[in-house]
């Protein structure tokens, strides 16, 4: 075999034989695998410019082709030679490949984390939607009480106590504040919610706003109708006291009619009935005075006429009681005739007072009616705000959409 170097010309036959003789005399040679030493072919040296130190040593053995390129020789003396039979060393992995793999893994991990976070946010958002609806349900249970304050029917006015309205406003506002807080939580999760959820949030916000308007207009109604509530309550007391007055007067008349003459009249029982009539007549007067003070613009003249005639009739009964006690038959008969005439006048006056169904018109002003209409509009808007939620299927809101107190 002959080794060549691209930078060295081919050796002459004389140079080759001399090199062979020199190597043979030094006992250095290469033996092919599975061959005996006798069959080995001497290897001619091929010093190269890349390894001048080899060429500079006469008689130095020349390694096989490519041996200079091994890591052991390239590293210099003391370097570890490759282990015989070991697999060839692998080419180092490119940094770009490693970075790409890491980036891909990071993207996958990041995507997974995002999807997880989005799922968590969506669940939290829908839970907040449900909680907000529940708070609105609680608010409606309070707000429905405002109906009787804004209802301009007499009995509604008479049964309304403005002091109770403060509790209604406070409780309803607390519930609406809680609903708004839950809506804030839902809105913070909107990025993770779908279109239906976002529509539900918008509808709930409209519901809260409409109910706040109900509270605002309701307060105006209560403030404006405060006098009407008081007057209505006073007129209710008036009717109760008038009934009691009639009862006392009737009892007194029965005592007189039960006797055959003045001497046989039960004066003690008659006196008791007369005192009752006088007290009830006084109460009637107080009731009408309170109504006038509550609504100065209202015309209570017909009620006042009844009061005046009742007081006068009670006074006649008191005079009759004195005549009976003294046994003055002439005075008893004279007073009795006047009493009977005045009693009939009282009955006529009672028939001229307004019917209960007309009392609201007597007590409320045009401004009151306008404010009550504003409240009703706010209430209608609150009910209408629930309509978009009827088709929402993200979470069960039937307690609100079907069970709101405002829907009754």
Buried (B, 14 or more C-beta within 10 A) or exposed (E): EEBEEEEEEEBEEEEBEEBBEBBEEEEBBBEEEEEEEEEEEBBBBBBBEEBEEBBEEEEBEBBEEEEBEEEEBEEEEEEEEEEEEEEEEEEEEEEEEEEEEEEEEEEEEEEEEEEEEBEEBBEBBBBBBBBBBBBBBBBBBBBBBBBBBBBBBBBBBBBBEBEBBEEBBEBBBBBBEBBBBBBEBBBEBBEBBEEEBBBBBBBBBBBBBBBBBBBEBBBBBBEBBBBBBBBBBBBBBBBBBBEBBBBBBEBBBEBBEEBEEBEEBBBEBBBBBBBBBBBBBBBBBBBBBBBBEBBEEBEBEBBBBBBBBBBBBBBBBBBBBBBBBEEBEEBBEBBBEBBEEBBEEBEEBBEEBBEBEEBBEBBBBEEBBEBBBBBBBBBEBBBEBBEBBEEBEBEEBEBBBEEBBBEE
